[in-house]
């Protein structure tokens, strides 16, 4: 079952990945496609540590995600949250978080998602997901994550 978003929503997927065309890029594309099928306007942007994120204000929903490298959220996303204006523009935004890692989910929930949360002020976190590498291409898992986001967005709006 795919939820639909009642009014057109502008969604932004901000992500980091050390490769182009890899599993993270394919996951981002799949999430974006599923959101668009539900009626959202979707853009994606790869994070850069010192970029200007003022454009984030234009979006109703922001998804933040990255793979885990050496026990840390990928450096461009975590660096952007600490060193740019990204933290400021995310304040009070509706946000969904995801990470991609091979660690067991309880460990990832405890160690990696908090690395993202600690750099966001007063967000409305709609959904959180730890994707294992084998789930990044699983349409059912991706659809479930997007359904959770859209359902929570509907309740929060």
C-alpha positions as CSV (number, residue, x, y, z in Angstrom):
1,X,0.0,0.0,0.0
2,X,1.4,3.4,-1.0
3,X,0.2,6.5,0.8
4,X,-0.4,9.6,-1.1
5,X,0.3,13.1,0.0
6,X,-2.8,15.3,0.2
7,X,-1.3,18.5,-1.2
8,X,1.8,18.8,-3.4
9,X,4.8,18.6,-1.1
10,X,8.2,19.8,-2.0
11,X,10.7,17.2,-0.7
12,X,14.4,17.4,-0.7
13,X,16.8,14.5,-0.3
14,X,20.1,15.7,1.1
15,X,22.7,12.9,1.1
16,X,26.3,12.0,1.1
17,X,28.1,9.2,-0.6
18,X,31.7,8.5,-1.5
19,X,30.8,6.9,-4.8
20,X,28.6,7.9,-7.8
21,X,26.1,5.3,-9.1
22,X,26.5,3.0,-6.1
23,X,24.0,1.6,-3.7
24,X,23.4,4.9,-1.9
25,X,22.6,6.7,-5.2
26,X,20.3,3.9,-6.2
27,X,18.5,4.1,-2.8
28,X,18.1,7.9,-3.1
29,X,16.6,7.5,-6.6
30,X,14.2,4.8,-5.4
31,X,13.1,6.8,-2.4
32,X,12.6,9.9,-4.7
33,X,10.7,7.9,-7.2
34,X,8.4,6.5,-4.5
35,X,7.8,9.9,-3.0
36,X,7.0,11.3,-6.5
37,X,4.5,8.5,-7.2
38,X,2.7,9.6,-4.0
39,X,2.4,13.2,-5.4
40,X,5.5,14.9,-4.0
41,X,7.8,17.2,-6.0
42,X,11.3,15.8,-5.3
43,X,14.8,17.1,-5.7
44,X,18.0,15.6,-4.5
45,X,21.3,17.2,-3.6
46,X,24.6,15.8,-2.6
47,X,26.0,17.5,0.5
48,X,29.1,19.6,0.6
49,X,30.6,20.7,3.9
50,X,30.8,24.5,3.2
51,X,27.8,24.9,0.9
52,X,25.1,27.5,1.3
53,X,21.9,25.6,2.2
54,X,19.5,28.6,2.2
55,X,17.6,26.9,-0.6
56,X,16.3,24.3,1.9
57,X,13.8,26.9,3.1
58,X,11.8,26.3,-0.1
59,X,11.1,22.6,0.9
60,X,8.4,21.2,3.1
61,X,10.1,18.0,3.8
62,X,13.8,17.1,4.1
63,X,15.3,13.6,4.0
64,X,18.8,13.4,5.3
65,X,20.8,10.2,4.7
66,X,24.3,8.8,4.2
67,X,26.2,5.6,4.5
68,X,28.3,4.8,7.5
69,X,32.1,4.8,7.0
70,X,34.5,3.8,9.8
71,X,31.7,4.1,12.5
72,X,30.7,7.6,11.4
73,X,28.0,9.2,9.2
74,X,29.7,10.1,5.9
75,X,31.8,13.2,6.3
76,X,30.1,15.6,3.8
77,X,26.7,15.4,5.5
78,X,28.0,15.4,9.1
79,X,30.4,18.2,8.2
80,X,27.6,20.2,6.6
81,X,25.5,19.9,9.7
82,X,28.4,21.2,11.8
83,X,30.1,23.8,9.6
84,X,27.5,25.3,7.3
85,X,24.1,26.9,7.6
86,X,22.4,23.6,7.2
87,X,21.7,23.2,10.9
88,X,20.1,26.7,10.9
89,X,17.8,26.1,7.9
90,X,16.7,22.7,9.3
91,X,15.4,24.2,12.5
92,X,11.7,23.2,13.0
93,X,11.6,21.4,9.6
94,X,9.9,18.2,8.9
95,X,12.7,15.7,8.5
96,X,13.2,12.0,7.8
97,X,16.5,10.4,8.6
98,X,18.2,7.3,7.2
99,X,21.6,5.6,7.2
100,X,23.1,2.7,5.3
101,X,25.3,0.4,7.2
102,X,26.2,-3.2,7.7
103,X,25.9,-3.1,11.5
104,X,23.0,-4.7,13.3
105,X,20.0,-2.4,13.4
106,X,19.9,-1.9,17.2
107,X,23.6,-0.9,17.2
108,X,22.9,1.5,14.3
109,X,19.9,3.0,16.0
110,X,22.0,3.6,19.1
111,X,25.2,4.9,17.4
112,X,24.5,6.3,13.9
113,X,21.1,8.0,13.8
114,X,22.0,10.1,16.9
115,X,25.0,11.5,15.0
116,X,22.4,13.1,12.7
117,X,19.9,14.1,15.4
118,X,22.4,15.8,17.6
119,X,23.0,18.5,14.9
120,X,19.4,19.4,14.2
121,X,17.5,21.8,16.4
122,X,13.8,21.2,17.1
123,X,13.1,19.0,14.0
124,X,9.8,17.2,13.5
125,X,11.3,13.8,12.8
126,X,8.8,11.9,10.7
127,X,10.6,8.7,10.2
128,X,14.0,7.0,10.8
129,X,15.4,4.0,9.0
130,X,18.6,2.0,9.1
131,X,19.1,0.3,5.7
132,X,21.3,-2.7,5.6
133,X,23.2,-3.0,2.3
134,X,20.8,-5.7,1.0
135,X,17.8,-3.5,1.7
136,X,19.0,-0.6,-0.4
137,X,17.5,-2.3,-3.5
138,X,14.4,-3.9,-1.8
139,X,11.3,-2.2,-3.2
140,X,9.2,-3.4,-0.2
141,X,11.5,-1.9,2.4
142,X,11.8,1.4,0.5
143,X,8.0,1.6,0.0
144,X,7.5,1.0,3.7
145,X,10.0,3.8,4.6
146,X,8.2,6.2,2.2
147,X,4.8,5.2,3.5
148,X,5.9,5.9,7.1
149,X,7.2,9.3,6.0
150,X,4.0,10.3,4.1
151,X,1.7,9.0,6.9
152,X,3.7,11.0,9.5
153,X,3.8,14.1,7.3
154,X,0.0,13.9,6.9
155,X,-0.4,13.8,10.7
156,X,2.1,16.6,11.3
157,X,0.7,19.0,8.8
